Amino acid sequence: MKFIVTLRILLEKLFGLFKNLDSNTIKNILVIILILSTIGISLSWYFKDDNKTLIQRLESEAKTLKEERKVIKFQIDSLKTENNKLYTDKQKIEEILKQDDEIITEYINKTNKSQQDLDNFRKQQSDINKRIDQLKNHPANRQDDELINSLRNHLHERMKNK
């Protein structure tokens, strides 16, 4: 309040116009002056050269960020296409591996069958060898008709094989 009174006295001396003004009007005038000075200071700060350079720098950074965004988007798109290509390649490779597995199981089955056949032939050969050894060691004792029949059968078999 004291400030307002001293301000009023100062204004009365300076201008002589404010003799009949009350304290509310002076307060309103002071508020208007403060608002106008705040606006003036803000405008001077906004149009200062430092702010213009700051605005230009920010605009250039925004442009570079947009360009970087385009580059990154292009890289993402290329990575997506590469990923899709790799996925299709993976599917093809899985199909080929599946076919190879089928072929391998087929060969394993054939190998097992041939191993069984080989084991059967070896068993038959060993049986034949045993019979041959038995016949060498203990020849059949044939007499008369049995001997003639066995010789005739043997000759017929030899003639057929020639």
Backbone as a chain_set.jsonl record, in Angstrom:
{"seq": "MKFIVTLRILLEKLFGLFKNLDSNTIKNILVIILILSTIGISLSWYFKDDNKTLIQRLESEAKTLKEERKVIKFQIDSLKTENNKLYTDKQKIEEILKQDDEIITEYINKTNKSQQDLDNFRKQQSDINKRIDQLKNHPANRQDDELINSLRNHLHERMKNK", "coords": {"N": [[0.823, -1.191, 0.0], [1.931, 1.177, 0.748], [3.748, 1.45, -1.273], [2.084, 1.969, -3.433], [1.04, 4.41, -2.741], [3.335, 6.018, -2.738], [3.949, 5.734, -5.424], [1.77, 6.995, -6.524], [2.112, 9.602, -5.64], [4.461, 10.179, -6.947], [3.607, 9.994, -9.609], [1.751, 12.072, -9.61], [3.324, 14.279, -9.282], [4.824, 14.102, -11.581], [3.02, 14.098, -13.734], [0.686, 15.403, -13.044], [-1.872, 14.882, -13.716], [-3.162, 12.849, -12.418], [-4.495, 13.439, -10.036], [-7.091, 13.13, -9.113], [-7.532, 10.425, -9.136], [-8.39, 7.237, -7.831], [-7.158, 4.527, -5.67], [-7.731, 1.982, -6.793], [-7.958, 2.402, -9.54], [-5.389, 3.132, -10.083], [-4.115, 0.756, -9.461], [-5.157, -0.86, -11.509], [-4.065, 0.399, -13.718], [-1.373, -0.096, -13.222], [-1.333, -2.905, -13.44], [-1.965, -3.18, -16.137], [0.266, -1.956, -17.249], [2.257, -3.732, -16.367], [1.459, -6.07, -17.733], [1.732, -5.226, -20.402], [4.468, -4.691, -20.462], [5.474, -7.258, -19.985], [4.582, -8.607, -22.29], [5.992, -7.131, -24.186], [8.674, -7.725, -23.481], [8.65, -10.481, -23.887], [8.155, -10.63, -26.66], [10.425, -9.33, -27.612], [12.328, -11.153, -26.767], [11.566, -13.41, -28.275], [11.977, -12.587, -30.93], [14.65, -12.241, -30.985], [18.022, -12.684, -32.152], [19.341, -15.027, -31.343], [17.28, -16.84, -30.887], [16.307, -17.105, -33.462], [18.424, -18.361, -34.728], [18.405, -20.651, -33.207], [15.913, -21.688, -33.916], [16.374, -22.124, -36.654], [18.397, -24.023, -36.455], [17.028, -26.108, -35.167], [15.103, -26.638, -37.134], [16.776, -27.552, -39.199], [17.796, -29.834, -37.945], [15.417, -31.242, -37.746], [14.939, -31.754, -40.449], [17.162, -33.388, -41.045], [16.586, -35.503, -39.336], [14.224, -36.432, -40.522], [15.262, -37.322, -42.96], [16.974, -39.336, -41.998], [15.028, -40.996, -40.92], [13.749, -41.823, -43.268], [15.846, -43.291, -44.432], [16.204, -45.279, -42.499], [13.68, -46.467, -42.609], [13.783, -47.488, -45.205], [15.866, -49.33, -44.842], [14.642, -51.046, -43.004], [12.543, -52.031, -44.579], [14.048, -53.375, -46.547], [15.257, -55.291, -44.925], [12.981, -56.681, -44.147], [12.146, -57.81, -46.602], [14.364, -59.405, -47.084], [14.183, -61.091, -44.903], [11.772, -62.403, -45.49], [12.57, -63.742, -47.82], [14.539, -65.412, -46.759], [12.911, -66.938, -45.113], [11.305, -68.304, -46.985], [13.352, -69.699, -48.269], [14.155, -71.285, -46.14], [11.885, -72.89, -45.828], [11.991, -74.284, -48.265], [14.403, -75.667, -47.957], [13.767, -77.225, -45.728], [11.821, -78.886, -46.904], [13.394, -80.213, -48.803], [15.14, -81.531, -47.061], [13.32, -83.19, -45.801], [12.579, -84.844, -47.935], [15.079, -85.993, -48.412], [15.43, -87.365, -46.016], [13.425, -89.271, -46.291], [14.449, -90.71, -48.469], [16.815, -91.638, -47.319], [15.806, -93.285, -45.258], [14.594, -95.188, -46.881], [16.883, -96.298, -48.162], [18.14, -97.314, -45.9], [16.315, -99.274, -45.149], [16.522, -100.932, -47.403], [19.193, -101.672, -47.126], [19.124, -103.076, -44.702], [17.463, -105.2, -45.475], [19.06, -106.371, -47.486], [21.178, -107.105, -45.884], [19.962, -109.027, -44.314], [19.349, -110.873, -46.346], [21.962, -111.522, -47.124], [22.888, -112.689, -44.775], [21.184, -114.9, -44.759], [22.098, -116.228, -47.109], [24.743, -116.802, -46.342], [24.233, -118.535, -44.238], [22.983, -120.607, -45.632], [25.147, -121.325, -47.286], [26.976, -122.165, -45.373], [25.572, -124.377, -44.393], [25.545, -125.96, -46.7], [28.276, -126.323, -47.05], [28.797, -127.827, -44.734], [27.332, -130.13, -45.273], [28.725, -131.004, -47.505], [31.215, -131.501, -46.369], [30.46, -133.521, -44.633], [29.691, -135.472, -46.492], [32.154, -135.889, -47.735], [33.691, -136.862, -45.68], [32.158, -138.96, -44.769], [31.129, -140.832, -47.022], [28.256, -141.768, -48.943], [27.143, -144.997, -48.777], [26.394, -146.833, -51.275], [24.695, -149.351, -52.92], [24.188, -151.615, -55.559], [21.135, -151.166, -56.987], [20.597, -148.611, -55.927], [23.022, -147.306, -56.306], [23.187, -147.287, -59.1], [20.921, -145.769, -59.776], [21.524, -143.28, -58.515], [23.831, -142.551, -59.958], [22.753, -142.295, -62.519], [20.875, -140.185, -62.094], [22.643, -138.196, -61.395], [24.088, -137.894, -63.783], [22.04, -137.069, -65.522], [21.433, -134.572, -64.413], [23.815, -133.204, -64.883], [23.807, -133.135, -67.625], [21.617, -131.548, -68.146], [22.417, -129.103, -67.14], [24.413, -128.345, -68.881]], "CA": [[0.0, 0.0, 0.0], [2.85, 2.295, 0.818], [4.314, 1.562, -2.618], [1.072, 2.585, -4.289], [0.944, 5.825, -2.36], [4.534, 6.688, -3.249], [3.814, 5.763, -6.874], [0.756, 8.02, -6.833], [2.743, 10.91, -5.423], [5.418, 10.339, -8.034], [2.853, 10.264, -10.833], [1.139, 13.4, -9.482], [4.353, 15.27, -9.513], [5.264, 14.033, -12.965], [1.997, 14.399, -14.733], [-0.328, 16.298, -12.519], [-3.188, 14.447, -14.219], [-3.721, 11.765, -11.623], [-4.866, 13.952, -8.711], [-8.415, 12.662, -8.717], [-7.629, 8.964, -9.317], [-8.342, 6.442, -6.592], [-6.117, 3.494, -5.651], [-8.121, 0.87, -7.684], [-7.627, 2.78, -10.892], [-3.927, 3.066, -10.167], [-3.786, -0.684, -9.514], [-5.497, -1.333, -12.855], [-3.069, 0.95, -14.629], [-0.133, -0.84, -12.967], [-1.497, -4.252, -14.006], [-1.872, -3.037, -17.589], [1.667, -1.679, -17.548], [2.995, -4.987, -16.194], [1.102, -6.978, -18.834], [2.341, -4.726, -21.63], [5.924, -4.9, -20.387], [5.715, -8.696, -20.142], [4.411, -8.913, -23.711], [7.118, -6.528, -24.901], [9.885, -8.499, -23.202], [8.498, -11.791, -24.563], [8.334, -10.44, -28.097], [11.833, -9.042, -27.889], [13.048, -12.414, -26.592], [11.21, -14.291, -29.379], [12.569, -12.12, -32.18], [16.084, -12.081, -30.788], [18.784, -13.466, -33.122], [19.643, -16.348, -30.785], [16.121, -17.695, -31.122], [16.227, -17.395, -34.895], [19.412, -19.415, -35.021], [17.913, -21.884, -32.562], [14.821, -22.198, -34.761], [16.987, -22.658, -37.872], [19.1, -25.264, -36.094], [16.011, -27.131, -34.923], [14.515, -27.017, -38.429], [17.745, -28.399, -39.92], [17.803, -31.139, -37.268], [14.184, -31.932, -38.128], [15.147, -32.265, -41.813], [18.081, -34.544, -41.003], [15.866, -36.618, -38.72], [13.317, -36.974, -41.535], [16.074, -38.092, -43.9], [17.39, -40.559, -41.302], [13.837, -41.837, -40.815], [13.565, -42.448, -44.586], [16.899, -44.302, -44.597], [15.901, -46.395, -41.589], [12.506, -47.151, -43.152], [14.265, -48.274, -46.34], [16.606, -50.475, -44.298], [13.661, -51.97, -42.419], [11.866, -52.693, -45.698], [14.967, -54.335, -47.162], [15.399, -56.409, -43.987], [11.746, -57.474, -44.211], [12.175, -58.63, -47.816], [15.405, -60.423, -46.884], [13.628, -62.055, -43.952], [10.795, -63.213, -46.228], [13.335, -64.616, -48.71], [15.159, -66.437, -45.915], [11.854, -67.826, -44.645], [10.956, -69.211, -48.08], [14.502, -70.603, -48.429], [14.094, -72.241, -45.033], [10.838, -73.857, -46.149], [12.49, -75.145, -49.335], [15.43, -76.536, -47.376], [13.073, -78.218, -44.901], [11.205, -79.844, -47.82], [14.481, -81.034, -49.35], [15.601, -82.409, -45.971], [12.284, -84.205, -45.606], [12.735, -85.807, -49.027], [16.333, -86.714, -48.171], [15.176, -88.307, -44.921], [12.667, -90.397, -46.851], [15.391, -91.499, -49.276], [17.74, -92.307, -46.388], [15.103, -94.409, -44.618], [14.438, -96.215, -47.912], [18.175, -96.973, -48.298], [18.38, -98.081, -44.67], [15.474, -100.48, -45.25], [17.139, -101.813, -48.404], [20.432, -102.199, -46.546], [18.74, -104.098, -43.72], [16.977, -106.365, -46.216], [20.21, -107.032, -48.124], [21.949, -107.729, -44.806], [19.245, -110.259, -43.98], [19.575, -111.799, -47.455], [23.354, -111.973, -47.033], [22.959, -113.629, -43.646], [20.547, -116.15, -45.198], [23.009, -116.902, -48.043], [25.868, -117.332, -45.558], [23.738, -119.699, -43.499], [22.818, -121.678, -46.615], [26.473, -121.755, -47.699], [27.583, -122.961, -44.288], [24.878, -125.67, -44.375], [26.039, -126.73, -47.857], [29.653, -126.73, -46.731], [28.725, -128.892, -43.728], [26.892, -131.371, -45.943], [29.839, -131.464, -48.355], [32.213, -132.096, -45.469], [29.935, -134.809, -44.155], [29.75, -136.449, -47.579], [33.556, -136.231, -47.956], [34.17, -137.682, -44.57], [31.345, -140.17, -44.691], [30.394, -140.978, -48.275], [27.103, -142.676, -48.894], [27.473, -146.363, -49.183], [25.285, -147.274, -52.102], [24.956, -150.619, -53.58], [23.342, -152.095, -56.635], [20.155, -150.274, -57.611], [20.777, -147.24, -55.402], [24.193, -146.753, -56.963], [22.845, -147.049, -60.505], [19.966, -144.636, -59.796], [22.206, -142.027, -58.162], [24.686, -142.193, -61.081], [21.89, -141.839, -63.599], [20.368, -138.851, -61.704], [23.768, -137.263, -61.465], [24.366, -137.639, -65.199], [20.928, -136.271, -66.068], [21.59, -133.194, -63.917], [24.954, -132.607, -65.585], [23.403, -132.916, -69.008], [20.681, -130.428, -68.156], [23.169, -127.872, -66.824], [25.26, -127.977, -70.013]], "C": [[0.873, 1.263, 0.0], [3.46, 2.569, -0.556], [3.351, 2.291, -3.551], [0.967, 4.084, -3.99], [2.155, 6.589, -2.897], [4.48, 6.774, -4.767], [2.829, 6.856, -7.294], [1.36, 9.415, -6.701], [3.708, 11.193, -6.562], [4.704, 10.703, -9.334], [2.194, 11.655, -10.795], [2.161, 14.492, -9.767], [4.758, 15.289, -10.981], [4.192, 14.547, -13.922], [0.92, 15.366, -14.241], [-1.725, 15.914, -12.949], [-3.894, 13.483, -13.275], [-4.138, 12.221, -10.223], [-6.168, 13.344, -8.234], [-8.564, 11.128, -8.859], [-7.567, 8.262, -7.966], [-7.333, 5.305, -6.727], [-6.467, 2.313, -6.572], [-7.762, 1.182, -9.138], [-6.119, 2.711, -11.093], [-3.467, 1.611, -10.249], [-4.051, -1.239, -10.911], [-4.48, -0.843, -13.876], [-1.753, 0.194, -14.459], [-0.192, -2.251, -13.562], [-1.366, -4.188, -15.528], [-0.432, -2.78, -18.0], [2.503, -2.951, -17.42], [2.716, -5.972, -17.334], [1.768, -6.532, -20.123], [3.862, -4.914, -21.61], [6.279, -6.379, -20.543], [5.603, -9.102, -21.607], [5.577, -8.357, -24.511], [8.405, -7.311, -24.701], [9.822, -9.847, -23.917], [8.711, -11.673, -26.06], [9.78, -10.141, -28.442], [12.675, -10.318, -27.74], [12.8, -13.346, -27.783], [11.913, -13.881, -30.672], [14.064, -11.848, -32.066], [16.824, -13.0, -31.759], [19.107, -14.864, -32.62], [18.49, -17.314, -31.037], [15.977, -18.044, -32.594], [17.229, -18.481, -35.267], [18.998, -20.731, -34.395], [16.808, -22.512, -33.406], [15.392, -22.801, -36.04], [17.709, -23.973, -37.588], [18.11, -26.402, -35.869], [15.351, -27.584, -36.221], [15.474, -27.899, -39.222], [17.854, -29.779, -39.277], [16.558, -31.938, -37.632], [14.316, -32.512, -39.531], [16.059, -33.481, -41.811], [17.407, -35.746, -40.359], [14.877, -37.26, -39.696], [14.081, -37.827, -42.547], [16.546, -39.402, -43.26], [16.218, -41.523, -41.171], [13.577, -42.56, -42.137], [14.584, -43.561, -44.795], [16.599, -45.517, -43.737], [14.69, -47.173, -42.093], [12.898, -48.021, -44.347], [15.029, -49.509, -45.855], [15.666, -51.506, -43.698], [12.945, -52.735, -43.523], [12.77, -53.73, -46.354], [15.19, -55.528, -46.241], [14.154, -57.295, -43.98], [11.752, -58.376, -45.439], [13.224, -59.738, -47.683], [14.909, -61.498, -45.936], [12.624, -62.973, -44.644], [11.503, -64.201, -47.15], [13.972, -65.752, -47.906], [14.108, -67.426, -45.409], [11.445, -68.81, -45.745], [12.099, -70.194, -48.35], [14.503, -71.675, -47.348], [13.039, -73.31, -45.315], [11.296, -74.818, -47.24], [13.506, -76.135, -48.786], [14.787, -77.607, -46.5], [12.412, -79.285, -45.776], [12.254, -80.784, -48.407], [14.987, -82.006, -48.287], [14.585, -83.522, -45.701], [12.392, -85.279, -46.687], [14.003, -86.636, -48.832], [16.164, -87.731, -47.049], [14.398, -89.524, -45.409], [13.575, -91.308, -47.669], [16.331, -92.277, -48.365], [17.057, -93.475, -45.705], [14.878, -95.537, -45.62], [15.741, -97.004, -48.085], [18.506, -97.803, -47.056], [17.567, -99.372, -44.701], [16.071, -101.468, -46.251], [18.41, -102.448, -47.849], [20.123, -103.296, -45.532], [18.261, -105.373, -44.419], [18.142, -107.107, -46.865], [21.093, -107.697, -47.072], [21.29, -109.037, -44.386], [19.45, -111.312, -45.073], [20.992, -112.372, -47.404], [23.522, -112.967, -45.889], [22.324, -114.965, -44.021], [21.466, -116.928, -46.161], [24.193, -117.514, -47.306], [25.449, -118.582, -44.782], [23.568, -120.887, -44.45], [24.175, -122.215, -47.05], [27.134, -122.603, -46.607], [26.907, -124.326, -44.178], [25.378, -126.562, -45.511], [27.452, -127.221, -47.586], [29.674, -127.857, -45.697], [28.318, -130.212, -44.374], [28.003, -131.929, -46.834], [30.896, -132.138, -47.507], [31.743, -133.453, -44.944], [30.029, -135.866, -45.242], [31.189, -136.849, -47.879], [34.057, -137.18, -46.871], [33.418, -139.005, -44.466], [30.56, -140.323, -45.975], [29.257, -141.997, -48.132], [27.506, -144.031, -49.466], [26.279, -146.901, -49.956], [25.687, -148.566, -52.807], [23.872, -150.899, -54.593], [22.415, -151.028, -57.219], [20.31, -148.814, -57.137], [21.94, -146.56, -56.089], [23.887, -146.411, -58.412], [21.896, -145.84, -60.603], [20.653, -143.314, -59.474], [23.132, -141.577, -59.281], [23.845, -141.669, -62.246], [21.337, -140.433, -63.301], [21.464, -137.8, -61.806], [24.097, -136.904, -62.909], [23.264, -136.8, -65.839], [21.047, -134.799, -65.638], [22.739, -132.492, -64.629], [24.585, -132.295, -67.019], [22.452, -131.713, -69.105], [21.423, -129.109, -67.95], [24.053, -127.441, -67.984], [24.408, -127.356, -71.026]], "O": [[0.575, 2.258, -0.66], [3.663, 3.715, -0.958], [3.761, 3.126, -4.357], [0.822, 4.904, -4.897], [2.012, 7.681, -3.446], [4.913, 7.771, -5.345], [3.036, 7.548, -8.291], [1.143, 10.287, -7.542], [3.766, 12.309, -7.078], [5.132, 11.597, -10.064], [2.093, 12.328, -11.821], [1.865, 15.495, -10.417], [5.003, 16.349, -11.555], [4.472, 15.348, -14.813], [0.321, 16.077, -15.048], [-2.684, 16.584, -12.566], [-5.113, 13.332, -13.344], [-4.124, 11.406, -9.3], [-6.319, 13.071, -7.043], [-9.672, 10.615, -8.703], [-6.799, 8.641, -7.082], [-6.722, 5.14, -7.783], [-5.547, 1.685, -7.096], [-7.311, 0.302, -9.871], [-5.637, 2.283, -12.142], [-2.555, 1.277, -11.004], [-3.245, -2.008, -11.435], [-4.086, -1.578, -14.782], [-1.09, -0.122, -15.447], [0.793, -2.731, -14.123], [-0.726, -5.048, -16.134], [0.037, -3.331, -18.996], [3.358, -3.22, -18.263], [3.631, -6.626, -17.835], [2.31, -7.355, -20.861], [4.463, -5.257, -22.628], [7.285, -6.709, -21.172], [6.436, -9.856, -22.109], [6.095, -9.022, -25.408], [9.147, -7.536, -25.656], [10.815, -10.303, -24.484], [9.372, -12.517, -26.665], [10.303, -10.634, -29.441], [13.62, -10.534, -28.498], [13.729, -14.004, -28.251], [12.389, -14.735, -31.42], [14.664, -11.278, -32.977], [16.268, -14.026, -32.152], [19.141, -15.803, -33.415], [18.713, -18.48, -31.364], [15.57, -19.155, -32.936], [16.916, -19.4, -36.025], [19.208, -21.797, -34.972], [16.775, -23.73, -33.587], [14.952, -23.867, -36.471], [17.641, -24.914, -38.379], [18.328, -27.524, -36.326], [15.071, -28.77, -36.397], [15.054, -28.874, -39.844], [17.987, -30.781, -39.978], [16.622, -33.155, -37.805], [13.864, -33.628, -39.786], [15.784, -34.478, -42.478], [17.625, -36.881, -40.782], [14.707, -38.479, -39.702], [13.628, -38.901, -42.943], [16.523, -40.453, -43.901], [16.394, -42.734, -41.298], [13.233, -43.742, -42.15], [14.242, -44.642, -45.273], [16.724, -46.654, -44.192], [14.668, -48.402, -42.016], [12.415, -49.144, -44.493], [14.857, -50.602, -46.395], [15.872, -52.708, -43.865], [12.757, -53.947, -43.42], [12.326, -54.831, -46.68], [15.302, -56.659, -46.714], [14.255, -58.512, -43.826], [11.41, -59.555, -45.351], [13.0, -60.869, -48.115], [15.181, -62.682, -46.136], [12.623, -64.182, -44.412], [11.096, -65.357, -47.256], [13.946, -66.909, -48.324], [14.385, -68.62, -45.291], [11.259, -69.998, -45.484], [11.861, -71.37, -48.625], [14.817, -72.835, -47.614], [13.269, -74.494, -45.072], [11.031, -76.019, -47.166], [13.465, -77.318, -49.122], [15.208, -78.764, -46.523], [12.438, -80.466, -45.429], [12.038, -81.993, -48.498], [15.236, -83.175, -48.583], [14.96, -84.657, -45.408], [12.308, -86.472, -46.398], [13.998, -87.845, -49.062], [16.698, -88.837, -47.127], [14.666, -90.654, -45.002], [13.484, -92.532, -47.573], [16.611, -93.449, -48.617], [17.648, -94.547, -45.577], [14.961, -96.711, -45.259], [15.717, -98.233, -48.148], [19.093, -98.879, -47.166], [18.064, -100.435, -44.327], [16.125, -102.671, -45.997], [18.669, -103.629, -48.078], [20.792, -104.33, -45.509], [18.605, -106.483, -44.011], [18.207, -108.335, -46.803], [21.692, -108.739, -47.337], [21.969, -110.032, -44.134], [19.691, -112.484, -44.781], [21.191, -113.568, -47.617], [24.222, -113.969, -46.029], [22.833, -116.028, -43.663], [21.596, -118.146, -46.04], [24.603, -118.632, -47.617], [26.2, -119.552, -44.682], [23.95, -122.014, -44.133], [24.347, -123.428, -47.174], [27.766, -123.621, -46.888], [27.571, -125.325, -43.903], [25.607, -127.757, -45.323], [27.786, -128.375, -47.853], [30.507, -128.758, -45.795], [28.874, -131.268, -44.071], [28.205, -133.14, -46.918], [31.413, -133.199, -47.859], [32.523, -134.398, -44.829], [30.395, -137.011, -44.976], [31.448, -137.999, -48.235], [34.752, -138.16, -47.139], [33.992, -140.035, -44.114], [29.385, -139.958, -45.999], [29.305, -142.929, -47.329], [28.135, -144.131, -50.519], [25.294, -147.36, -49.379], [26.829, -148.794, -53.206], [22.743, -150.431, -54.448], [22.876, -150.093, -57.873], [20.153, -147.892, -57.938], [21.866, -145.377, -56.42], [24.289, -145.354, -58.898], [22.091, -144.98, -61.462], [20.368, -142.311, -60.128], [23.235, -140.381, -59.552], [24.219, -140.685, -62.883], [21.338, -139.579, -64.188], [21.236, -136.673, -62.246], [24.355, -135.741, -63.22], [23.557, -135.902, -66.628], [20.784, -133.896, -66.432], [22.639, -131.306, -64.945], [25.019, -131.28, -67.564], [22.509, -130.954, -70.072], [21.059, -128.1, -68.553], [24.414, -126.267, -68.065], [24.896, -126.958, -72.084]]}, "num_chains": 1, "name": "protein.A"}
